[in-house]
């Protein structure tokens, strides 16, 4: 069995930065794919009750994850994200406090 490398990135938009965040999200996984780091699987976008955005996608493999953390182009993208949002955690979401958390699925 192949080990999955699905990630849930959680973004908390900074004030007045949601449009810029969405621009980055639109480009994020396509660029990772171009670099050979992400699989060509569906990207799922969810919104939490507090406005956080969850981006769910699949890395190619564990090596791709490691490469991303040192790749200059990926670092540039992630730096741009940090200018328009704060990074969240699943545990910080109200929905994580109970079973069967509900989110709003959306697309941009």
KEKOL-97503 format. One record per residue: residue number from 0; residue in three letters; x, y, z of N, C-alpha, C, O, CB in turn. Coordinates in nm, 4 decimals. Each point is the difference from the previous one (the first is absolute). Glycine has a CB too. Layout:
<sites>
+-----+-----+----------+----------+----------+----------+----------+----------+----------+----------+----------+----------+----------+----------+----------+----------+----------+
!   i !  aa !      npx !      npy !      npz !     capx !     capy !     capz !      cpx !      cpy !      cpz !      opx !      opy !      opz !     cbpx !     cbpy !     cbpz !
+-----+-----+----------+----------+----------+----------+----------+----------+----------+----------+----------+----------+----------+----------+----------+----------+----------+
! NUM ! Ala !        X !        Y !        Z !        X !        Y !        Z !        X !        Y !        Z !        X !        Y !        Z !        X !        Y !        Z !
...
+-----+-----+----------+----------+----------+----------+----------+----------+----------+----------+----------+----------+----------+----------+----------+----------+----------+
</sites>
This chain:
<sites>
+-----+-----+----------+----------+----------+----------+----------+----------+----------+----------+----------+----------+----------+----------+----------+----------+----------+
!   i !  aa !      npx !      npy !      npz !     capx !     capy !     capz !      cpx !      cpy !      cpz !      opx !      opy !      opz !     cbpx !     cbpy !     cbpz !
+-----+-----+----------+----------+----------+----------+----------+----------+----------+----------+----------+----------+----------+----------+----------+----------+----------+
!   0 ! Unk !   0.0849 !  -0.1184 !   0.0000 !  -0.0849 !   0.1184 !   0.0000 !   0.0891 !   0.1242 !   0.0000 !   0.0995 !   0.0060 !   0.0722 !  -0.2850 !  -0.1301 !   0.0508 !
!   1 ! Unk !   0.1491 !   0.2221 !  -0.2039 !   0.0739 !   0.1243 !  -0.0074 !  -0.0441 !   0.0930 !   0.1116 !  -0.1195 !   0.0169 !   0.0247 !   0.1446 !  -0.0433 !  -0.2729 !
!   2 ! Unk !   0.0710 !   0.0859 !   0.3146 !  -0.0308 !   0.0938 !   0.1067 !  -0.0477 !   0.1323 !  -0.0602 !   0.0627 !   0.0536 !  -0.0914 !   0.1084 !  -0.1637 !   0.2424 !
!   3 ! Unk !  -0.2804 !   0.1613 !  -0.1001 !  -0.0536 !   0.1269 !  -0.0482 !   0.0793 !   0.1165 !   0.0582 !   0.0500 !  -0.0067 !   0.1123 !  -0.2784 !  -0.0965 !  -0.1342 !
!   4 ! Unk !   0.2386 !   0.2062 !  -0.0540 !   0.0660 !   0.1220 !   0.0449 !  -0.0946 !   0.1174 !  -0.0228 !   0.0326 !   0.0971 !  -0.0683 !   0.1975 !  -0.1926 !   0.0165 !
!   5 ! Unk !  -0.3475 !   0.0833 !   0.1110 !  -0.1009 !   0.1050 !  -0.0091 !   0.0254 !   0.1005 !   0.1102 !   0.0257 !  -0.0368 !   0.1146 !  -0.1948 !  -0.1219 !  -0.2150 !
!   6 ! Unk !   0.1616 !   0.2859 !   0.0650 !   0.0245 !   0.1063 !   0.0967 !  -0.1224 !   0.0897 !   0.0093 !  -0.0730 !   0.0180 !  -0.0974 !   0.3201 !  -0.0255 !   0.0493 !
!   7 ! Unk !  -0.2683 !   0.0628 !   0.1651 !  -0.1043 !   0.0998 !   0.0214 !   0.0712 !   0.1273 !   0.0436 !   0.0451 !   0.0118 !   0.1139 !  -0.2235 !  -0.1866 !  -0.0500 !
!   8 ! Unk !   0.1876 !   0.2693 !  -0.1561 !   0.0578 !   0.1301 !   0.0324 !  -0.1123 !   0.0895 !   0.0510 !  -0.1075 !   0.0057 !  -0.0598 !   0.2917 !  -0.0312 !  -0.1156 !
!   9 ! Unk !  -0.1594 !   0.0948 !   0.2852 !  -0.1033 !   0.0836 !   0.0616 !   0.0488 !   0.1438 !   0.0028 !   0.1030 !   0.0324 !   0.0591 !  -0.1867 !  -0.2257 !   0.0819 !
!  10 ! Unk !   0.0062 !   0.2781 !  -0.2071 !   0.0354 !   0.1406 !  -0.0136 !  -0.1039 !   0.0868 !   0.0699 !  -0.1199 !  -0.0153 !  -0.0230 !   0.2359 !  -0.0324 !  -0.1954 !
!  11 ! Unk !  -0.0703 !   0.1378 !   0.3027 !  -0.0875 !   0.0980 !   0.0634 !   0.0289 !   0.1346 !  -0.0656 !   0.1022 !   0.0620 !   0.0297 !  -0.1091 !  -0.1910 !   0.1926 !
!  12 ! Unk !  -0.0815 !   0.1756 !  -0.3113 !   0.0286 !   0.1229 !  -0.0737 !   0.0208 !   0.1200 !   0.0924 !  -0.0748 !   0.0197 !   0.0958 !  -0.0588 !  -0.1104 !  -0.2850 !
!  13 ! Unk !   0.2360 !   0.1706 !   0.1591 !   0.0193 !   0.1255 !   0.0716 !  -0.1055 !   0.0987 !  -0.0484 !  -0.0543 !  -0.0174 !  -0.1091 !   0.3044 !  -0.0247 !   0.1362 !
!  14 ! Unk !  -0.2804 !   0.1461 !   0.0518 !  -0.1032 !   0.0956 !  -0.0396 !   0.0247 !   0.0552 !  -0.1410 !   0.1114 !   0.0387 !  -0.0355 !  -0.1421 !   0.0210 !   0.2773 !
!  15 ! Unk !  -0.0764 !  -0.0576 !  -0.3197 !   0.0020 !   0.0543 !  -0.1362 !   0.0942 !  -0.0737 !  -0.0940 !   0.0424 !   0.0562 !  -0.1010 !  -0.0981 !   0.1620 !   0.1991 !
!  16 ! Unk !   0.0893 !  -0.3427 !  -0.0669 !   0.0939 !  -0.0768 !  -0.0833 !  -0.0618 !  -0.1251 !  -0.0621 !   0.0712 !  -0.0796 !  -0.0611 !   0.1104 !   0.1648 !   0.2056 !
!  17 ! Unk !  -0.3113 !  -0.1035 !  -0.1300 !  -0.0602 !  -0.1223 !  -0.0508 !   0.0170 !  -0.0141 !  -0.1516 !   0.0309 !  -0.1094 !  -0.0474 !  -0.1951 !   0.1200 !   0.2349 !
!  18 ! Unk !   0.1453 !   0.0951 !  -0.2635 !   0.0145 !  -0.0082 !  -0.1458 !   0.1426 !  -0.0388 !  -0.0382 !   0.0196 !  -0.0815 !  -0.0901 !  -0.2000 !   0.2545 !   0.0626 !
!  19 ! Unk !   0.2789 !  -0.1161 !   0.0942 !   0.1402 !  -0.0341 !  -0.0277 !   0.0274 !  -0.1450 !   0.0400 !   0.0743 !  -0.0701 !  -0.0687 !  -0.0056 !   0.3111 !   0.1044 !
!  20 ! Unk !  -0.1277 !  -0.2858 !   0.0740 !   0.0154 !  -0.1389 !   0.0420 !  -0.0565 !  -0.0929 !  -0.1071 !   0.0633 !  -0.0995 !  -0.0354 !  -0.0770 !   0.1679 !   0.2782 !
!  21 ! Unk !  -0.1047 !  -0.0367 !  -0.2946 !  -0.0608 !  -0.0841 !  -0.1029 !   0.0850 !  -0.0031 !  -0.1265 !   0.0095 !  -0.1041 !  -0.0651 !  -0.2353 !   0.1569 !   0.1588 !
!  22 ! Unk !   0.2871 !   0.0586 !  -0.1292 !   0.0907 !   0.0010 !  -0.1156 !   0.1151 !  -0.0976 !   0.0208 !   0.0368 !  -0.0738 !  -0.0914 !  -0.0970 !   0.3132 !   0.0460 !
!  23 ! Unk !   0.1168 !  -0.2398 !   0.1652 !   0.1095 !  -0.0918 !   0.0306 !  -0.0468 !  -0.1456 !  -0.0016 !   0.0693 !  -0.0878 !  -0.0514 !   0.0383 !   0.2674 !   0.1892 !
!  24 ! Unk !  -0.2248 !  -0.2041 !  -0.0814 !  -0.0524 !  -0.1368 !   0.0022 !  -0.0213 !  -0.0505 !  -0.1429 !   0.0319 !  -0.1149 !  -0.0304 !  -0.1433 !   0.1590 !   0.2533 !
!  25 ! Unk !   0.0579 !   0.0411 !  -0.3103 !  -0.0214 !  -0.0407 !  -0.1390 !   0.1293 !  -0.0459 !  -0.0662 !  -0.0013 !  -0.0923 !  -0.0814 !  -0.1885 !   0.2529 !   0.0681 !
!  26 ! Unk !   0.3005 !  -0.0971 !   0.0473 !   0.1285 !  -0.0297 !  -0.0641 !   0.0818 !  -0.1055 !   0.0741 !   0.0897 !  -0.0607 !  -0.0586 !  -0.0905 !   0.2923 !  -0.0271 !
!  27 ! Unk !  -0.0285 !  -0.2538 !   0.2119 !   0.0828 !  -0.0822 !   0.0868 !   0.0208 !  -0.1433 !  -0.0514 !   0.1114 !  -0.0366 !  -0.0375 !  -0.1934 !   0.1754 !   0.2252 !
!  28 ! Unk !  -0.0224 !  -0.2179 !  -0.1897 !   0.0146 !  -0.1403 !  -0.0382 !   0.0375 !  -0.0147 !  -0.1476 !   0.0820 !  -0.0860 !  -0.0321 !  -0.2489 !   0.0247 !   0.2083 !
!  29 ! Unk !   0.1107 !   0.1412 !  -0.2677 !   0.0478 !  -0.0114 !  -0.1385 !   0.1520 !   0.0189 !  -0.0122 !   0.0647 !  -0.0692 !  -0.0786 !  -0.2878 !   0.1529 !   0.0034 !
!  30 ! Unk !   0.2794 !   0.0088 !   0.1519 !   0.1453 !   0.0188 !  -0.0054 !   0.0730 !  -0.1194 !   0.0610 !   0.1024 !  -0.0438 !  -0.0523 !  -0.1352 !   0.2925 !   0.0644 !
!  31 ! Unk !  -0.0201 !  -0.3012 !   0.0987 !   0.0603 !  -0.1193 !   0.0589 !  -0.0019 !  -0.1159 !  -0.0995 !   0.0949 !  -0.0782 !  -0.0069 !  -0.1668 !   0.1547 !   0.2356 !
!  32 ! Unk !  -0.0363 !  -0.0870 !  -0.3055 !  -0.0079 !  -0.1051 !  -0.1022 !   0.1050 !   0.0214 !  -0.1079 !   0.0670 !  -0.0945 !  -0.0417 !  -0.3120 !   0.0693 !   0.0866 !
!  33 ! Unk !   0.2595 !   0.1498 !  -0.0902 !   0.1010 !   0.0314 !  -0.1022 !   0.1397 !  -0.0389 !   0.0467 !   0.0838 !  -0.0416 !  -0.0800 !  -0.2272 !   0.2301 !  -0.0013 !
!  34 ! Unk !   0.1674 !  -0.1749 !   0.2096 !   0.1299 !  -0.0340 !   0.0575 !   0.0129 !  -0.1489 !   0.0307 !   0.1045 !  -0.0454 !   0.0464 !  -0.0944 !   0.2744 !   0.0493 !
!  35 ! Unk !  -0.1171 !  -0.3053 !  -0.1219 !   0.0019 !  -0.1437 !   0.0241 !  -0.0185 !  -0.0387 !   0.1451 !   0.0345 !  -0.1112 !   0.0396 !   0.1111 !   0.0934 !  -0.2336 !
!  36 ! Unk !  -0.2002 !   0.1093 !   0.2742 !  -0.0110 !  -0.0236 !   0.1439 !  -0.1391 !  -0.0422 !   0.0460 !  -0.0135 !  -0.0633 !   0.1047 !   0.1925 !   0.2287 !  -0.0775 !
!  37 ! Unk !  -0.2826 !  -0.1313 !  -0.1037 !  -0.1375 !  -0.0328 !   0.0388 !  -0.0649 !  -0.0858 !  -0.1075 !   0.0293 !   0.0130 !  -0.1188 !  -0.0475 !   0.2014 !   0.2502 !
!  38 ! Unk !  -0.0698 !  -0.3015 !  -0.0869 !  -0.0725 !  -0.0869 !  -0.0916 !  -0.1099 !   0.0770 !  -0.0723 !  -0.0446 !   0.1055 !   0.0450 !   0.0950 !  -0.3017 !   0.1025 !
!  39 ! Unk !  -0.0922 !   0.1412 !  -0.2593 !  -0.1076 !   0.0597 !  -0.0780 !  -0.1338 !  -0.0541 !   0.0491 !  -0.0768 !  -0.0583 !  -0.0765 !   0.2293 !   0.0839 !  -0.1238 !
!  40 ! Unk !  -0.1787 !  -0.0054 !   0.3277 !  -0.1271 !  -0.0410 !   0.0599 !  -0.0773 !   0.1269 !   0.0359 !   0.0553 !   0.1099 !   0.0037 !   0.0445 !  -0.3284 !   0.0875 !
!  41 ! Unk !  -0.2272 !   0.2002 !  -0.0653 !  -0.0859 !   0.1143 !   0.0313 !   0.0492 !   0.0728 !   0.1254 !   0.0381 !  -0.0622 !   0.0992 !  -0.2329 !  -0.0569 !  -0.2055 !
!  42 ! Unk !   0.1929 !   0.2501 !   0.0992 !   0.0267 !   0.0838 !   0.1168 !  -0.1362 !   0.0336 !   0.0605 !  -0.0909 !   0.0439 !  -0.0705 !   0.3092 !   0.0541 !  -0.0280 !
!  43 ! Unk !  -0.2314 !  -0.1187 !   0.2281 !  -0.1244 !   0.0316 !   0.0695 !   0.0222 !   0.1242 !   0.0838 !   0.0988 !   0.0109 !   0.0726 !  -0.1688 !  -0.2539 !  -0.0682 !
!  44 ! Unk !  -0.0230 !   0.3365 !  -0.0153 !   0.0036 !   0.1222 !   0.0809 !  -0.1206 !  -0.0003 !   0.0928 !  -0.1134 !  -0.0222 !  -0.0423 !   0.2350 !   0.1508 !  -0.1405 !
!  45 ! Unk !  -0.0945 !  -0.1037 !   0.3093 !  -0.1048 !   0.0064 !   0.1015 !   0.0155 !   0.1287 !   0.0793 !   0.1101 !   0.0532 !   0.0143 !  -0.1205 !  -0.3054 !   0.0002 !
!  46 ! Unk !  -0.1014 !   0.3011 !   0.0367 !   0.0042 !   0.1172 !   0.0875 !  -0.0531 !  -0.0402 !   0.1368 !  -0.1041 !  -0.0647 !   0.0113 !   0.0744 !   0.2237 !  -0.2076 !
!  47 ! Unk !   0.1023 !  -0.1200 !   0.2988 !  -0.0423 !  -0.0244 !   0.1377 !  -0.0903 !   0.1145 !   0.0458 !  -0.0073 !   0.1045 !  -0.0646 !   0.2208 !  -0.2335 !   0.1134 !
!  48 ! Unk !  -0.2803 !   0.1081 !   0.0608 !  -0.0923 !   0.1007 !   0.0534 !   0.0695 !   0.1319 !   0.0306 !  -0.0610 !   0.1063 !  -0.0112 !  -0.0755 !  -0.2905 !   0.1062 !
!  49 ! Unk !   0.2649 !   0.1783 !  -0.0563 !   0.0727 !   0.1226 !   0.0345 !   0.0629 !   0.0685 !  -0.1216 !   0.0718 !   0.0989 !   0.0150 !  -0.0268 !  -0.1990 !   0.2079 !
!  50 ! Unk !  -0.0714 !   0.0483 !  -0.3428 !   0.0531 !   0.0605 !  -0.1216 !   0.1300 !  -0.0617 !  -0.0508 !   0.0470 !   0.0350 !  -0.1082 !  -0.1555 !   0.1709 !   0.1824 !
!  51 ! Unk !   0.1669 !  -0.2977 !   0.0033 !   0.1206 !  -0.0675 !  -0.0474 !  -0.0317 !  -0.0792 !  -0.1258 !  -0.1107 !  -0.0510 !  -0.0173 !   0.2005 !   0.0375 !   0.2524 !
!  52 ! Unk !   0.0089 !   0.0044 !  -0.3216 !  -0.0120 !  -0.0752 !  -0.1244 !   0.0891 !  -0.1234 !   0.0104 !   0.1170 !   0.0093 !   0.0373 !  -0.1671 !   0.2018 !  -0.1717 !
!  53 ! Unk !  -0.0066 !  -0.3256 !   0.1012 !   0.0752 !  -0.1249 !  -0.0014 !   0.0217 !  -0.0395 !  -0.1454 !  -0.0952 !  -0.0092 !  -0.0774 !  -0.0011 !  -0.0645 !   0.3022 !
!  54 ! Unk !   0.2208 !   0.0506 !  -0.2613 !   0.0350 !  -0.0451 !  -0.1341 !   0.0544 !  -0.1425 !   0.0149 !   0.1002 !  -0.0220 !   0.0680 !  -0.0488 !   0.2614 !  -0.1525 !
!  55 ! Unk !  -0.1181 !  -0.3355 !   0.0206 !   0.0379 !  -0.1405 !   0.0137 !   0.0506 !  -0.0491 !  -0.1353 !  -0.0703 !   0.0086 !  -0.1007 !  -0.1009 !  -0.0467 !   0.2865 !
!  56 ! Unk !   0.2944 !  -0.0136 !  -0.1868 !   0.0570 !  -0.0511 !  -0.1239 !   0.0977 !  -0.1118 !   0.0313 !   0.0287 !  -0.0281 !   0.1164 !  -0.0568 !   0.2523 !  -0.2270 !
!  57 ! Unk !   0.0790 !  -0.2879 !   0.0060 !   0.0896 !  -0.1137 !   0.0152 !   0.1392 !   0.0313 !  -0.0516 !   0.0171 !   0.0434 !  -0.1140 !  -0.2122 !  -0.1955 !   0.0935 !
!  58 ! Unk !   0.2950 !   0.1296 !   0.1058 !   0.1391 !   0.0048 !  -0.0424 !   0.0292 !  -0.1241 !  -0.0833 !  -0.0705 !  -0.1003 !   0.0112 !   0.1374 !   0.2340 !   0.1945 !
!  59 ! Unk !   0.0362 !  -0.1277 !  -0.2889 !   0.0415 !  -0.1185 !  -0.0766 !   0.0432 !  -0.1120 !   0.0938 !  -0.0394 !  -0.1154 !  -0.0170 !   0.1111 !   0.2627 !  -0.1737 !
!  60 ! Unk !   0.0092 !  -0.1121 !   0.2893 !   0.0537 !  -0.0984 !   0.0935 !   0.0718 !   0.0748 !   0.1123 !   0.0020 !   0.1230 !   0.0027 !   0.0231 !  -0.2981 !  -0.1872 !
!  61 ! Unk !   0.0329 !   0.1000 !   0.2757 !   0.0697 !   0.0620 !   0.1134 !   0.1189 !   0.0840 !  -0.0457 !   0.0297 !   0.1034 !   0.0599 !  -0.1013 !  -0.2948 !   0.0838 !
!  62 ! Unk !   0.1394 !   0.1479 !  -0.2488 !   0.1151 !   0.0761 !  -0.0504 !  -0.0444 !   0.1361 !  -0.0529 !   0.0725 !   0.0985 !   0.0144 !   0.0447 !  -0.3136 !  -0.0725 !
!  63 ! Unk !  -0.2353 !   0.2215 !  -0.0030 !  -0.0509 !   0.1273 !  -0.0515 !  -0.0239 !   0.0992 !   0.1131 !   0.0250 !   0.1197 !  -0.0146 !  -0.1307 !  -0.2408 !  -0.1772 !
!  64 ! Unk !   0.0576 !   0.0706 !   0.3034 !  -0.0224 !   0.0862 !   0.1166 !   0.1334 !   0.0591 !   0.0457 !   0.0104 !   0.1201 !   0.0250 !  -0.2116 !  -0.2588 !   0.0455 !
!  65 ! Unk !   0.3011 !   0.0545 !  -0.0600 !   0.1324 !   0.0465 !   0.0423 !   0.0585 !   0.0989 !  -0.0994 !   0.0581 !   0.1010 !   0.0397 !  -0.0217 !  -0.3181 !   0.0770 !
!  66 ! Unk !  -0.0512 !   0.1889 !  -0.2455 !   0.0506 !   0.0899 !  -0.1035 !  -0.0671 !   0.1366 !   0.0099 !   0.0662 !   0.1030 !  -0.0132 !  -0.0218 !  -0.3000 !  -0.1363 !
!  67 ! Unk !  -0.1752 !   0.1981 !   0.1728 !  -0.0745 !   0.1263 !   0.0077 !   0.0548 !   0.0911 !   0.1090 !   0.0006 !   0.1222 !  -0.0152 !  -0.2035 !  -0.2406 !  -0.0683 !
!  68 ! Unk !   0.2486 !   0.0596 !   0.1923 !   0.0477 !   0.0803 !   0.1123 !   0.1339 !   0.0682 !  -0.0260 !   0.0438 !   0.0839 !   0.0787 !  -0.1662 !  -0.2383 !   0.0688 !
!  69 ! Unk !   0.1870 !   0.1183 !  -0.2578 !   0.1268 !   0.0656 !  -0.0338 !   0.0011 !   0.0579 !  -0.1412 !   0.0967 !   0.0653 !  -0.0392 !   0.0162 !  -0.2214 !   0.1950 !
!  70 ! Unk !  -0.2192 !   0.1329 !  -0.2322 !  -0.0052 !   0.0471 !  -0.1388 !  -0.0229 !   0.1514 !  -0.0025 !  -0.0956 !   0.0482 !   0.0609 !   0.0062 !  -0.2732 !  -0.1375 !
!  71 ! Unk !   0.1747 !   0.3005 !   0.0077 !  -0.0134 !   0.1468 !   0.0000 !  -0.1342 !   0.0505 !  -0.0527 !  -0.0543 !   0.0967 !   0.0535 !   0.2985 !  -0.0870 !  -0.0830 !
!  72 ! Unk !  -0.2979 !  -0.0726 !  -0.0733 !  -0.1284 !   0.0466 !  -0.0537 !  -0.1141 !  -0.0261 !   0.0974 !  -0.0900 !   0.0827 !   0.0143 !   0.1745 !  -0.1247 !  -0.2454 !
!  73 ! Unk !  -0.0809 !  -0.0714 !   0.2972 !  -0.1034 !  -0.0309 !   0.0982 !   0.0132 !   0.0934 !   0.1197 !  -0.1005 !   0.0479 !   0.0525 !   0.0964 !  -0.2889 !  -0.1273 !
!  74 ! Unk !   0.1248 !   0.2666 !   0.1176 !   0.0217 !   0.0917 !   0.1115 !  -0.0533 !   0.1397 !  -0.0324 !  -0.0541 !   0.0678 !   0.0873 !   0.2566 !  -0.2004 !  -0.0203 !
!  75 ! Unk !  -0.1872 !   0.1748 !  -0.1913 !  -0.0520 !   0.1306 !  -0.0430 !  -0.1530 !   0.0031 !   0.0112 !  -0.0580 !   0.0981 !   0.0465 !   0.2548 !  -0.0705 !  -0.2037 !
!  76 ! Unk !  -0.2604 !  -0.1361 !   0.1141 !  -0.1467 !  -0.0084 !   0.0096 !  -0.0432 !   0.0023 !   0.1459 !  -0.0919 !   0.0730 !   0.0373 !   0.0824 !  -0.2035 !  -0.2526 !
!  77 ! Unk !   0.0759 !   0.0505 !   0.2969 !  -0.0392 !  -0.0078 !   0.1411 !   0.0252 !   0.1316 !   0.0725 !  -0.0745 !   0.0350 !   0.0915 !   0.1248 !  -0.2796 !  -0.0942 !
!  78 ! Unk !   0.0523 !   0.3172 !  -0.0362 !   0.0231 !   0.1331 !   0.0575 !  -0.1138 !   0.0936 !  -0.0372 !  -0.0457 !   0.0789 !   0.0828 !   0.2942 !  -0.1145 !  -0.0937 !
!  79 ! Unk !  -0.2947 !   0.0271 !  -0.1142 !  -0.1137 !   0.0822 !  -0.0429 !  -0.1251 !  -0.0340 !   0.0811 !  -0.0770 !   0.0891 !   0.0360 !   0.1747 !  -0.0752 !  -0.2677 !
!  80 ! Unk !  -0.1177 !  -0.1427 !   0.2605 !  -0.1133 !  -0.0391 !   0.0844 !   0.0100 !   0.0664 !   0.1371 !  -0.0998 !   0.0500 !   0.0521 !   0.0841 !  -0.2699 !  -0.1739 !
!  81 ! Unk !   0.1347 !   0.2207 !   0.1800 !   0.0144 !   0.0550 !   0.1352 !  -0.0262 !   0.1498 !   0.0052 !  -0.0228 !   0.0556 !   0.1075 !   0.1877 !  -0.2342 !  -0.0597 !
!  82 ! Unk !  -0.1616 !   0.2439 !  -0.1630 !  -0.0309 !   0.1437 !  -0.0041 !  -0.1494 !   0.0273 !   0.0024 !  -0.0424 !   0.1087 !   0.0391 !   0.2523 !  -0.0731 !  -0.1653 !
!  83 ! Unk !  -0.2909 !  -0.1336 !   0.0847 !  -0.1447 !   0.0224 !  -0.0088 !  -0.0816 !  -0.0868 !   0.0960 !  -0.1215 !   0.0166 !   0.0109 !   0.1571 !   0.0447 !  -0.2476 !
!  84 ! Unk !   0.0314 !  -0.1539 !   0.3063 !  -0.0738 !  -0.0854 !   0.0932 !   0.0917 !  -0.0484 !   0.1110 !   0.1225 !   0.0079 !  -0.0089 !  -0.2766 !  -0.0795 !  -0.1756 !
!  85 ! Unk !   0.0912 !   0.0219 !   0.2881 !   0.0715 !  -0.0706 !   0.1058 !  -0.0280 !  -0.1474 !  -0.0205 !  -0.1062 !  -0.0372 !  -0.0498 !   0.0907 !   0.2328 !   0.2144 !
!  86 ! Unk !   0.1121 !  -0.2811 !  -0.1256 !  -0.0162 !  -0.1437 !  -0.0134 !  -0.0795 !  -0.0508 !   0.1192 !   0.0306 !   0.0334 !   0.1144 !   0.1865 !  -0.0543 !  -0.2438 !
!  87 ! Unk !  -0.3177 !  -0.0586 !   0.1031 !  -0.0813 !  -0.0555 !   0.1065 !   0.0300 !  -0.1471 !   0.0217 !   0.0790 !  -0.0604 !  -0.0725 !  -0.2556 !   0.2267 !   0.0202 !
!  88 ! Unk !   0.1128 !  -0.2222 !   0.1521 !   0.0101 !  -0.1430 !   0.0274 !  -0.1405 !  -0.0575 !   0.0098 !  -0.0956 !   0.0717 !   0.0295 !   0.3169 !  -0.0414 !   0.0915 !
!  89 ! Unk !  -0.2328 !  -0.1594 !  -0.1458 !  -0.1315 !  -0.0634 !   0.0147 !  -0.0535 !   0.0187 !   0.1411 !  -0.1186 !   0.0270 !   0.0189 !   0.1801 !  -0.1953 !  -0.1938 !
!  90 ! Unk !   0.0247 !   0.1541 !   0.2724 !  -0.0430 !   0.0118 !   0.1383 !  -0.0514 !   0.1377 !   0.0377 !  -0.0745 !   0.0144 !   0.0969 !   0.2377 !  -0.1879 !  -0.0454 !
!  91 ! Unk !  -0.1240 !   0.2744 !  -0.1273 !  -0.0447 !   0.1363 !   0.0303 !  -0.1406 !   0.0285 !  -0.0529 !  -0.0599 !   0.1018 !   0.0345 !   0.2981 !  -0.0297 !  -0.0400 !
!  92 ! Unk !  -0.2900 !  -0.1604 !  -0.0767 !  -0.1327 !   0.0218 !  -0.0588 !  -0.1092 !  -0.0486 !   0.0940 !   0.0098 !  -0.1084 !   0.0575 !   0.0879 !   0.0855 !  -0.2872 !
!  93 ! Unk !  -0.2007 !   0.1032 !   0.2447 !  -0.1129 !  -0.0369 !   0.0851 !  -0.0559 !  -0.1363 !  -0.0416 !  -0.0407 !  -0.0802 !   0.0840 !  -0.0139 !   0.3243 !  -0.0491 !
!  94 ! Unk !   0.0534 !  -0.2681 !  -0.1652 !  -0.0554 !  -0.1250 !  -0.0520 !   0.0751 !  -0.1231 !   0.0498 !  -0.0567 !  -0.1091 !   0.0065 !  -0.0169 !   0.2345 !  -0.2072 !
!  95 ! Unk !   0.1997 !  -0.1084 !   0.2355 !   0.0810 !  -0.1135 !   0.0429 !  -0.0368 !  -0.0483 !   0.1402 !   0.0480 !  -0.1048 !   0.0434 !   0.1355 !   0.1901 !  -0.1879 !
!  96 ! Unk !  -0.2671 !  -0.0113 !   0.2154 !  -0.0341 !  -0.0334 !   0.1371 !  -0.1024 !  -0.1104 !   0.0159 !  -0.0290 !  -0.0416 !   0.1122 !   0.0823 !   0.2715 !  -0.0607 !
!  97 ! Unk !  -0.1082 !  -0.2779 !  -0.1607 !  -0.1016 !  -0.1039 !   0.0115 !   0.0078 !  -0.0967 !  -0.1163 !   0.0755 !   0.0203 !  -0.0951 !  -0.2221 !   0.1380 !   0.2188 !
!  98 ! Unk !   0.0680 !  -0.2628 !  -0.1146 !  -0.0006 !  -0.0971 !  -0.1095 !  -0.0724 !   0.0569 !  -0.1226 !  -0.0860 !   0.0873 !   0.0122 !   0.0915 !  -0.2758 !   0.1556 !
!  99 ! Unk !   0.0300 !   0.1386 !  -0.2829 !  -0.0662 !   0.0354 !  -0.1258 !   0.0003 !   0.1506 !  -0.0263 !  -0.1065 !   0.0596 !  -0.0165 !  -0.0365 !  -0.2611 !   0.0437 !
! 100 ! Unk !   0.2593 !   0.2629 !  -0.0314 !   0.0043 !   0.1447 !  -0.0245 !  -0.0553 !   0.0352 !  -0.1386 !   0.0242 !  -0.0703 !  -0.0981 !   0.1753 !   0.0869 !   0.2502 !
! 101 ! Unk !  -0.2726 !   0.0913 !  -0.1572 !  -0.0585 !   0.0481 !  -0.1252 !   0.0703 !   0.1264 !  -0.0459 !   0.0312 !   0.0886 !   0.0795 !  -0.2522 !  -0.1891 !  -0.0170 !
! 102 ! Unk !   0.2448 !   0.1068 !  -0.1915 !   0.0614 !   0.1168 !  -0.0640 !  -0.0810 !   0.0331 !  -0.1239 !  -0.0809 !  -0.0811 !  -0.0450 !   0.3126 !   0.0218 !   0.1325 !
! 103 ! Unk !  -0.2109 !   0.1768 !  -0.1424 !  -0.0646 !   0.0398 !  -0.1245 !   0.0982 !  -0.0200 !  -0.1131 !   0.1070 !   0.0609 !  -0.0017 !  -0.2542 !   0.1062 !   0.1205 !
! 104 ! Unk !   0.1113 !  -0.2527 !  -0.2139 !   0.0842 !  -0.0220 !  -0.1186 !  -0.0238 !   0.1158 !  -0.0962 !  -0.1133 !   0.0452 !  -0.0169 !   0.1054 !  -0.2998 !   0.0440 !
! 105 ! Unk !   0.1146 !   0.3022 !  -0.0899 !  -0.0141 !   0.1084 !  -0.0968 !   0.1083 !  -0.0124 !  -0.1060 !   0.0919 !  -0.0810 !   0.0123 !  -0.1929 !   0.2316 !   0.1634 !
! 106 ! Unk !   0.0889 !  -0.0699 !  -0.2789 !   0.1024 !   0.0059 !  -0.1036 !   0.0273 !   0.1460 !  -0.0318 !  -0.0825 !   0.0879 !   0.0245 !   0.0115 !  -0.3119 !  -0.1205 !
! 107 ! Unk !   0.1891 !   0.2470 !   0.0408 !   0.0369 !   0.1364 !  -0.0359 !   0.0468 !   0.0035 !  -0.1451 !   0.0359 !   0.1063 !  -0.0507 !   0.0276 !  -0.0555 !   0.2903 !
+-----+-----+----------+----------+----------+----------+----------+----------+----------+----------+----------+----------+----------+----------+----------+----------+----------+
</sites>
